[in-house]
Amino acid sequence: MAGEVLGDAGLTMARPRLFLPAVLTALVLAFAPPAAARPVSHAEALASLTPPPGKLLFGAYVGGRSGEEDDITPADVAGFEATVGHRVAWVYFSNNWFRSRAFPARAAGWIRRHGATPFVRLMLRSDPEQDHAEPLFTLQRIAAGDFDADLRRWMREAAQFSTPILAEFGTEMNGEWFSWNARWNGRRTGAASFVAACRHIIDMARQNGASNIVWVFHVNWDDAPKTRWNRLENYYPGDSYIDWMGVSLYSMQGPREDEKTAFDDVRGTLARLNRLAPQKPVIVAEFGTDVHNRREPAARWADRALDLILSRRYPIIGFSWWNETWPNDDTPAHDTDLRIASDPRLRAVFRRRLQDPQILP
């Protein structure tokens, strides 16, 4: 990236564009009626969401109970912020097409009224289950235009929203758990099919006036499986389509897991993203660890992660905790729980670390 070198891995950080102060943005959102608002150009959307040099954004997926990431409420946001003692810059949630193909205007609206940016995971899938091929919303059919009527409506409603939106398609596409991975779409051609589908979706946004969407390319920290056909680089739609890069990293995703992942393992992935798109800002889009797993105390793991983030050794502009719980079987004691409020020590870590002046209020 163009900018100063950070850390000992040769990672660099793009020089951010102009930044609209949070107070000014909040006033605009509070008093300008969305229906009458002037359309936001893409450059304006990017500028308004990018922090100034030396500052970091803190976002989150704030709650939910089903594991489908589409059941958050305003109370979840307020409760999360009260727990960590800090406001969130963006609120992450999923737009699951097995439930609705409409733009999530209601959720995006209350998130904006709260003073945060909606961050939409555009999930074209038929059900919430993982580890299977998609029967309806296939990459090939998306790229061929079979769902253009739905996408056209979605993008036009997003354009009418007027203010900036973060969005991504194909979350963690280099992980074989999601149906847009090449495992389910042909090892030789699957990544190319993903690129074609992603480009088509973003082209639909442009053709229908949704210049207010800032698009994120969101990978898993580790290619799973680790094979040549599944390298994250193969899935990249290109600099002309993507605005931000994002990465997920988790340690324990359940109380019975026994494979630890050090947060600093993300360093190698950040270096790869830097080589792939040197001018693109990067966020840690998801990180977390189960609070009931005794093999990896959540507070200790998160404290180390936040220490590394705040050390500025990583070329990132923001980060977000995945504050989720979901069932793994019929035994409640086996449920995954990443919620900060479930662990007083983890809560104390966040309340202390988020007071760092680098993090925008």
N, C-alpha and C positions, 0 to 999 in steps of 0.2 A: 504494500500500500504506500501511497505517497504520504510522507509525514515522518515523524521521528521514530527511530527504532526503539522498541520497548522490549526489555527482558533479554535473556541470554539465548533465545531460540531464533533470533533474527526476525521476529515478528514486527510488523509495522502497523500503524493505524492511520486511516484516511483522515485528512483534515475536514472536519464537519462543515456543512454549509451554514448559512445564517440561521439564527435561532429566534423564534418568537417567544418572548417571556411567557411563563406559565400563567401569570396574572392576566396579561393581555389576552391570551388565548381563551382563558376562562370567561373573561368579560364578553368576548365575541360570541362564544358559544351560548352564554346565558341570555344575551339580549338581542341577538340577530335571529329572526324567525327563519328556520331552515328552508321553508318554501320560497322565501323571497331572497335568500342569500345569493350572492354572486358566486358562480361556479368557481371552485378552487382548481387552479392549475396544478399539474403534477409537481412542478418545481416548488410551488408554494406549500404543497402537502409535505414534500420532503424536508423543506426548510423548517416547517413548523414542528416536525417531530424529531429533528436531529439536535442533540444537546451541544452546547458550546464546548470548546476544548477544555479538558480537565474535569468534565462533569459526566455523571452516569445517570441513566434512567432506571428506575425500579418498577417492574411490572409484576403481574401474577395471574395465574389461574387461581381464583380465590376460594373455590369451594366445590359444591356439587356432591351428590351422594350415590349416583348410579354408575359412575365410571364412564358415562357417555359424553361428559363435558358440555352438555347443553341445558343443564338445569340450575344454573346459578341465578341468584336473586340480588336485588339491591341490599338486602340484609346481609348476604354473604360478603359483599364488598365492605360494607361498614364494619362487620365483625372482624374481618381480616385486618383492616387498617387499625382497628382498635387493639388487636392482638399484637401487631408488630410495631405500633407507634409511628406509622409513616403512611402517607398517601401513596397510591399507585399511579404510575404514568399511563399504563395500559391495562385493560382487563381482557384476558384471553378467554375464548369460548369456542365451541364447535358448532358449525351449521351442518347438521346431519341430514342428508337428502333422503334418508329412509323415513324421516319424520316430516320434512317440509323442504320443497325446492325454492321457497321464497326467500328473498333477502331478509335477514333477521332484524327488521326495522325496530321492533319493540325493544329487544335487548340492546341494540346499538344506541337507541335513543336514551334509555335510562342510564347507560354507561356515560354517554356524553353529558347528560344533565348532572351526573356525579362529578364531572370535571376530568374524566379520563378518556383515553382513546380506545375505541373498540378494536380488538385484535381477533379477527375471524379466521378460524380453521375451516376452510371450504372443503367439506368431507363428502365427496360424491361416492357414496357407498349405500348398499342395500340393507345392511344390518350392522349392529355394533360389534359383531364377533370378528376376531382376528384369525390369521393363519388359514385363509382360504382365498380362492380366486373370486373376483367380483363378477356376478352373473349378469348385471344390468348395465351399470355405469363403467363399462370397460374403457381403457385408455384409447383403444382403437375407435370406439363409437364416439367418444368425446371429441377426438381429433377430426373425425369425419363429419361432425356437425349434427349428430343425431339429437343432441340436447340443446341446440342453439336457441330454441324458443324459450326454454327455461333460463338459460344463461343470459339471454337478451333482457328478459324481465328483471333478473337479479341485478345485472349491471346498471340498468336504467334506474332502478330503485336506489342502488348504491350511489349513483351520480346525484340523485335528488336529495340524498342525505347531506350533500354539500360540504361537510367538514371532513378532515382526514380520517382515513380508516387504514389500519394495518390488516393485511390478509395473506394467507398462504394456501397453496394447493399442494397435496402430496406430502403431508407431514412425514418426516423420517423415512423418506422413500428408499433409502439404502438399508432399511431394516425389513427383514422378510415377513414381519408380522402384519404389515399393511398390504392391501391387495394391489397397490400401485408399484410394488417392488417387482423386479424382473423375474423373480422366482415364479410369479403367477402370470407373467406376460411374455415368456420366452427369454431364455438366457442370452440369446444372440441379439434379439431385437427389442427386448423389454425396456431397456433404458431409453432407446430411441423413441419408442412409443410414448414413454412418459414425457420426454421433451416435447414431442408433437402435441400431446394433450395439454400440457402446461402452457405452451405458447398459444394454443388456440383459445384457451380461457382468457389469457391476458389480452390477446387481440380482440376478443369480444368486449372486454372492459374498455379498451381504447375506442372501439367502433361505436360504443354506446355512451360515451361521455364520462365514464367513471375515472376521470383523471385524479380524483381525490384518493384513490387506493394506492398505498405503498406496498409493493409486493415483496414477500420474504421467501427466500430459498432455505428451507429448514431441514437439516440433516441430523441423523444420529451420530454420536461422537465416534462410533466404531462401525465399520461396514460389517453387516451381519447377513449372510456369511462373508468371510474375508476371501473373496475371489475376484479375479480380474473383471468379470462381467458385472460385478456389483459395486465397483468403486463409486463413491459419491460423485466424483468428477464426471462420470458418464451421464448423470442425470441433470446436469446443469443446463438450463434453457438458454443461457447467454446473458451478457452484460446489458443488452438492450431490453431485456425483459425483467430483470431482477433489480431491486433497489437495495435491499438489506440481505445479509446472510445470517442464518441462525443455526444453533446447535443445541441438541439435548444431551444431558449426561445425568445418569442416576447411579447410585450405589445399590442399596437394597430396595427391591420393590415388593417386599413382603416380609412378614416376621419369621418365615422359615427359610429364606434364601441364605446361601452361605458363600457367595462370591462377591467380595468387596470390589469396588471401583474407586480409586482415588480421584478426587476432582481434578487434580493436575494432569490427569490423562487427557484432558481436553486440549492441552497445549499442542499436541501433534495435529489434531483436527483443525485447530485454528490456523496453524501453519499451512495446512493444505488449502483451506478456504482462502487464505491470503495469496497463495500462488495462483489459485483458480481465478480470483477476481480481486486484484490488488486495490482497487479504488472503492470497494463496497464496504460500508459499515457492517459490523458484526455484533450480534447479541447472543448471550446465553439464553435461548428461548425457553428452556426447561431445565431445572435441576432439582434434585430432592433425594431423600432416602427415608425408608420406613422408620417410624418413631418407636416401634416395639421390637425391633430386631436387636438383640443384645450383642450380636457379633460386631455391629457397627453403630455405636451410640450416635444418634442423630445430631445432638448438640455439638459434639466434637467434630463430626464430619462437616456440618454446616459452618462452623466457626472457621475451620481451615479453608473451606471454599470461599467464604466471604473475605477472609484475610487475603487470599490470592487475588480475588477480584479487585479489592480496594488497593492492592499494592501497585496496580496499573501495569503488572507484568503481562497482561493479556490485552490484545488490540480489540477491545469491545467498547460499545457505547451504552450497553444496558444489560440487565439480567432479570430473570423472573423465576420465582419458586413455584412449583406445581403442588398446590395445596389441596390435594385430592384424597379421597378414600373410595375403595371399591371392594366388592366381595370376590373372593377367589374360589370358594366352594360353599357348602352349606353350613360350615362352622364359622361363626362370627370371630372367633379367636384367630382365624387365619386371614382375616381381611387385611388388605393393604391400607396403611394409614400414613400419609405424608403431611397431615395437618399440623401446623405449628402450634395451634391451641391445644393439641393433645399431649404436648410435652413441655412442662414449665421451663426446663433448662434450655430447650430449643427456642422458646419464646424469648427468654432472657438474652440469648445470643443475637437474635434479630433486632430486638429493641436497642441493644448496645451498638451493634454494627451499623444499623441504618441511620444513626446519628452522624455518621461521617459527612463532612461538608461537601465531599465530592458528589454525593447523591442529591439530585435535584429534589426540592420539596414538592 
